[in-house]
């Protein structure tokens, strides 16, 4: 019979190396406006789950959706410009 041991030491031994890299943190920072706009939209939608949607709720959802679309557009435009800036002269 083999003894049962925990694998916590093996799992946590590599914890310092499992941190996000600087490039990953930069990507998260660039995407943060989209993430926050998405959270706002979800909040607006969640508030209407258990009750009828009022005109104010519909406006809040519409505005949150517009903010999300704007944030996504700006992110994709920044990505496109960054991709073009490294071209040959």
C-alpha positions in Angstrom: 0.0 0.0 0.0 1.3 3.4 -1.0 1.0 6.3 1.4 -1.3 9.2 0.4 0.6 12.5 0.4 -0.4 16.0 -0.4 0.8 17.7 -3.6 0.6 21.1 -2.1 4.4 21.5 -1.9 4.7 20.5 -5.5 2.0 23.0 -6.6 3.0 25.9 -4.5 6.7 25.4 -5.1 6.3 27.0 -8.5 4.1 29.9 -7.4 6.7 32.7 -7.9 7.3 31.7 -11.5 3.6 31.6 -12.3 3.1 35.3 -12.0 2.0 37.2 -15.1 4.8 38.6 -17.3 5.3 42.3 -17.9 3.9 41.8 -21.4 0.7 40.1 -20.0 0.3 42.9 -17.5 0.6 45.5 -20.3 -2.0 43.7 -22.4 -4.4 43.7 -19.4 -3.7 47.4 -18.8 -4.5 48.2 -22.5 -7.7 46.1 -22.3 -8.9 47.6 -19.0 -11.3 50.2 -20.5 -13.1 47.3 -22.3 -13.1 45.2 -19.2 -14.6 48.0 -17.1 -17.2 48.8 -19.8 -18.2 45.2 -20.0 -18.6 45.1 -16.2 -20.8 48.2 -16.4 -23.0 46.5 -19.0 -23.3 43.3 -17.0 -24.3 45.4 -13.9 -27.0 47.1 -15.8 -28.3 43.8 -17.2 -28.2 42.1 -13.8 -30.3 44.8 -12.2 -33.1 44.0 -14.6 -33.1 40.2 -14.1 -35.8 40.0 -11.4 -38.0 43.0 -12.3 -39.6 44.6 -15.3 -37.3 46.9 -17.3 -38.1 50.5 -16.8 -37.2 53.3 -19.2 -34.4 54.3 -17.0 -33.1 50.7 -17.0 -33.3 50.6 -20.8 -31.3 53.9 -21.0 -28.7 52.6 -18.6 -28.2 49.4 -20.6 -28.1 51.3 -23.9 -25.5 53.7 -22.6 -23.4 50.9 -21.1 -23.6 49.1 -24.4 -22.5 52.2 -26.3 -19.6 52.7 -23.9 -18.5 49.0 -24.4 -18.7 49.4 -28.2 -16.7 52.6 -28.0 -14.0 51.0 -25.8 -13.7 48.0 -28.1 -13.4 50.3 -31.2 -10.7 52.4 -29.5 -8.8 49.3 -28.5 -9.0 47.8 -32.0 -7.9 51.2 -33.5 -5.0 51.4 -31.2 -4.0 47.8 -32.1 -4.2 48.5 -35.8 -2.1 51.7 -35.5 0.5 49.9 -33.4 0.7 47.2 -36.1 1.2 49.7 -38.8 3.8 51.9 -37.1 6.6 49.3 -37.4 6.5 49.1 -41.2 9.4 49.7 -43.6 10.2 53.3 -44.8 
